Amino acid sequence: MRGHTGMVSPLILRGRGVTAHFEDRSVLLEQDGVHRRIPVRAIREVRAAGGGDTVEIELTSAGGAPTVFMVSRSSPAAVAAFVSAVTSALPEGRAPRDGMELVTEEASEAPAWRLFLARRTGAVVAAVGVVAVWAALVVHAAAAGAPGRWLMPVFGVPLLLGVGRFVRLGAGIARDHRSTRRHGITVAADFAGRNSANKETWRFTDAEGRERLYVGSGRTVSRDPRRIEVRYDPRRPDELYAPQPAILYVVVGAVLGPMLAGILTLGLGLAFWPLAEALAG
C-alpha cells in the first residue's frame, strides 16, 4: 500500500457537470444523473491536467485503450488535494484487467429541490403570503398620502440602510462562494451535535490533519451518516464556508429580490420625495 487517507475527511471535487466523492477507498462519480462507484483497485492513475483545474481518473486496462473519467473546471487546490488523497490509497500490483468491470452504478436520491419543497412547504407558502401582504400595504400607503412629508426621510433612511445591509451580506456570501469554488478544498463534514446556542455543528479533518468544526447548515452530502459539504480556502484556512442547497438560493432570491427592490424604491421615495418637490416648486 502507498498509504491511507484515514486522517482526511471525505473529499468532494465539483467540476462542470460532474462531481467526484472520495471516501472508503472508492471514488463516487455523479454525472448526468448516473452515480458510478469506482474502487481504488480499478484505478491505474489519478492525475491533474488542463493547467491544474482538471482531474483525470484512468482505469486499469487489460491491454486495450483505458477508460478515463474527467472532472474539469474545479479549484486547483481541490484538484491537488484530491489527486494526492486518491493516489496515496492506490494499492500496489493492481491486476491488468479492465477497470470498468469493477465499476458499479448506484441509484441516485431524489433531487434536492424536491426534498426541500416536501420539507419546507409551509415555509414557502408563508413567505409568499408575507410578500403579498407587504405589497398590499405598500400600495395602500402610496395611494393614501398623509401630511408631514418632511418627516418622510426619517422613515426612508432606515429602510435604505436595511437594504444596504442585506446587499452587503449577499455580496459577502457570493464572494465566499466564488472564492472557495475556484480556490478552495471541499470536504464532507460529519454531524457533531448541537452547541449551547442549539446550532448544528459539523466536524471534519483538513488536508493538514487538523480537526475543524463548522457551525451552521449546509448542502447535504449523505443522511446516514449525516454529512454536509464544507469548503475552505488554503489561503485563508480559518474561514469556512458551507454552500446551501440550490433551491434555497432560488427561493430566497425569488422572495427577497422583489421585496428588497420594493423596499429600496420606497426608501428612495421617502428619503428624496420632499427634496424633489422642493426643487420642482
Secondary structure, DSSP 8 states (H G I E B T S, - for coil): -----TTS--EEEE-SSEEEEEETTEEEEEETTEEEEEEGGGEEEEEEEGGGTEEEEEE--SSS---EEEE-S--HHHHHHHHHHHHHH--SS--SS-GGGG-EEE-----HHHHHHHHHHHHHHHHHHHHHHHHHHHHHHHHH--S-GGGHHHHHHHHHHHHHHHHHHHHHHHHHHHHHHHH-EEEEEEEEEE-TTS-EEEEEE-TTS-EEEEES---EEEETTEEEEEEEETTEEEEEE----HHHHHHHHHHHHHHHHHHHHHHHHHHHHHHHHHHH-
